[in-house]
């Protein structure tokens, strides 16, 4: 169902794109754009909520923020926002309370290499959180699952990009 919604809402864009870590690609999965539609965002939050095992969720700005808020409202689970970089005000990179030993599931819109999730995992672990799971809307199937596994994080994917591409045909 989510895969079809991505296709129907033109979340798969063809062209020449550069991903956050410099990888070049001929397609872009734009979950951020379609999550601006409340119907689609509500459906994503419903599916993400089914996969949460921890008592708190976290995600990296910008793509995960609407997903975190919607999923928190859907599930009643509190959240933490991880900033990529923050050099003014309090300079705090984590927004939300974290208790030592607390289990936190990571939420992400799209995973390619998994580097963004790993950065968040390391920040949260440095604060005493226990992070062993991440949930993504779309896995681009570019090594993120394996890299995260090597770092003690299991990746749960609502959709694999190969499924979306099959629905697009």
N, C-alpha and C positions, 0 to 999 in steps of 0.2 A: 504494500500500500504506500509506504513512504517513498519507495523507489519511483513508483508511478507519479506521485505528487511532485517529486523533483523534476522529472521529465516534463510533466504537464505545465509546470510553472517556470520552465526555461532556466532551471538552475545549472544545467550543463551547457557551458558556453564553449564554442569552438573558436580557435584562433591561436595566437602566439602569446603565451603567458610565462611569467617568471614566478615561481613559488617562493614562499618566505626564505628558504635557505638556498636560493639561487638556482634551483633546478628549473630547467626549461620544460614546458609541456605544451601540447597542442589542444588541451581542453582544461577547463576550470570548473570546479564544483562550487557553486556559490550558495551555500546554505545561509550565509548572512543575509543575502538579498531576499530569499524566500521566507526567512524567519521574520521579516517585517510584516508579513501577512498573518493576522491573528489566528486565522483558521489553521494555517499550516503550522505555526508556532505551537498552538495548542496540541496538535497531533504529535509533533516531535516530543513535546513535554510529556505527553501521555506514554509514549513508547520509552522514553528515557526513564521515567518513574518506575516502570516495570523492572528495570535492570539494576536499580540502586540497591545495594546491600548495606552500605555504611549509614551512619546517622548524620553525616554531613557530606556535602558535595562541594567541589571547587572547580574552577576553570580559569583559563587565561583570557584576559581582555584581548581583543574586542569580540571575536566570534562567539565565545562561550557565554558572554554576559547575558544576552537575552534568553539563551537556553537555560542558564542557571536560574534566573528569576522565574521564568515560566515553569520550570521543573520544581522549583521550591514551592511555588504557589499550588501546583498540582499535587505534590506529594507531602507537603508540610515539613520537608527536610530543609534545614538552614544551609546557607552557602557561604563560601569564601571566594573573593575575586583575587586572582593573582595578576599583578601588573608586570608587564615585560620590563619596564624601566620607569623609575619615578624618582626624579631628582629635585623636587621642590616640596614645599610644605613639610609634612612629617617625614618625607622620603620613605614611607612605609610601602613595601611592595605587596603586602597581604592585607586585604580589607575583610574583616570578620574575625570572630574569636576562634582560636585554636587551643584546645586543651591537650596537654601531654598525654600520649597514648591513644588519642582519639583516632578512630578509623575514618578516613575520608576517601570517597570515590571522586575521580576526576571526570569532568564532562568536557567534551571537545566537539566542535562542529565537523571538521575534516582532519584526518590524520594522513600524513604522507610519511615523513621520516620518523615522526614521534618525538622530535627534539623539543618542541614546545611543551608537550606533556612532561617530558623528563625534567625540563627546567622547573616546572611547577612542582613536580614530585620532590625534587631535591630541596626546594625552598620549604615545602611543607614538612618534609622529614627533618630538616634542620631545626624546625620549631617543635619537634617532638611528635608530629602526627604519624600515623601508620597509614601508608598509602600502598595498596597492592593491586588496585583495579582502576581502569579507565574505561569510559564508555564514550564512543564516538558515533555521530550520526552517519558519517561516511568514512570508510577506510579506502584510501587510494591504492592500497596494496603495493606500497613502495618500500617495504622493509620496516615500517613502524611497529608492526606487531612483534617481529623478531627482536628488534632493538629494545623495546619496552620489556619484553619477556626476559632478556638478558640482564635487565635491571630490576627484576622482581615485580614487574607490573603486568598483569593480564589485561589485554585489550578486548573489550566486547564491542562489536560493530553492529549497529542496527542495519546497515547496508554496506555492501562491498561495491566498489566502483564497477566491477565487472557485471554485477547485477543491474546497475543503473544503465550501463551501456547496452545490455541485452534488452532492457525495456525500451530503450531509445530507438531500437531498430524497427 
